[in-house]
Amino acid sequence: MSEVRTFFRFCPACGKRFHIKLLGKKLEEERTEKTEVRRDTGVFRTGTGYGMFATPPVIVEEKVPLTIRLEDFRYSYKCKHCGHVWTEMHEEEENV
């Protein structure tokens, strides 16, 4: 990791809201998942009519394949107040 980021969070040891340093970010697992999602392609009117005799619109849907890349990262943090160091797991996803 090229930079150390500092931001405000609550420390799990002292419970105070002080500066927390992000010490590191490590990739633990990377995987891809494939799924299909429904997407509307358009709304079409079928016929004519007015009032209660009007025909409802037709919504056309299609299934689109979608690939998602999931990455699990282990973040290491350090509290500037008490010096406590801990790690947390975070999952990031990206549509490919």
Buried (B, 14 or more C-beta within 10 A) or exposed (E): EEEEEEEEEEBEEEEEEEEBBBBBEEEEEEEEEEEEEEEEEEEEEEEEEEEEEEEEEEEEEEEEEEEEEEBBBBBBBBBEBEEBEEEEEEEEEEEE
